[in-house]
């Protein structure tokens, strides 16, 4: 099965918009998520670990 990284990033952004945290295992997917969030002006806290990046939606 081939995983489309852009589609994966979009799905994770949808999770964030629904109030859930999202995890990106690679830097590439994390960058794609950040780009999508910037377009939407959606604020998150990013916690970068050795295993990947957690994105946590900020409360208004």
C-alpha positions in Angstrom: 0.0 0.0 0.0 1.3 3.4 -1.0 0.8 6.2 1.5 0.3 9.7 0.1 2.0 12.0 2.5 0.0 15.1 1.5 -3.3 13.2 2.1 -2.0 12.0 5.4 -1.2 15.5 6.4 -4.6 16.7 5.4 -6.2 14.0 7.5 -4.2 15.0 10.5 -5.2 18.7 10.0 -8.8 17.5 10.0 -8.2 15.8 13.3 -6.7 19.0 14.7 -9.7 21.0 13.5 -12.0 18.6 15.3 -10.1 19.3 18.6 -7.9 16.2 18.6 -4.1 16.0 18.8 -2.1 14.6 15.9 1.2 12.9 15.6 3.6 13.1 12.6 6.3 10.4 12.5 8.4 12.1 9.8 9.7 15.7 9.4 8.2 15.7 5.9 4.7 15.1 7.1 5.2 17.6 10.0 6.2 20.3 7.5 3.2 19.5 5.3 0.9 19.8 8.4 2.5 23.1 9.4 2.0 24.5 5.8 -1.7 23.5 5.9 -2.2 25.0 9.3 -0.5 28.3 8.2 -2.9 28.5 5.3 -5.9 28.1 7.7 -4.3 30.4 10.3 -4.9 27.6 12.8 -2.9 27.8 16.0 -1.3 24.7 17.5 1.4 23.8 20.0 4.1 21.6 18.5 6.0 19.2 20.7 9.0 17.8 18.8 10.4 14.5 20.2 13.0 12.0 19.0 10.2 9.9 17.5 8.3 12.7 15.7 6.1 15.7 16.3 2.9 16.1 18.3 0.5 18.8 17.3 -1.9 20.0 19.9 -4.7 22.5 19.1 -4.6 25.7 21.1 -7.8 26.8 22.8 -9.2 30.1 21.9 
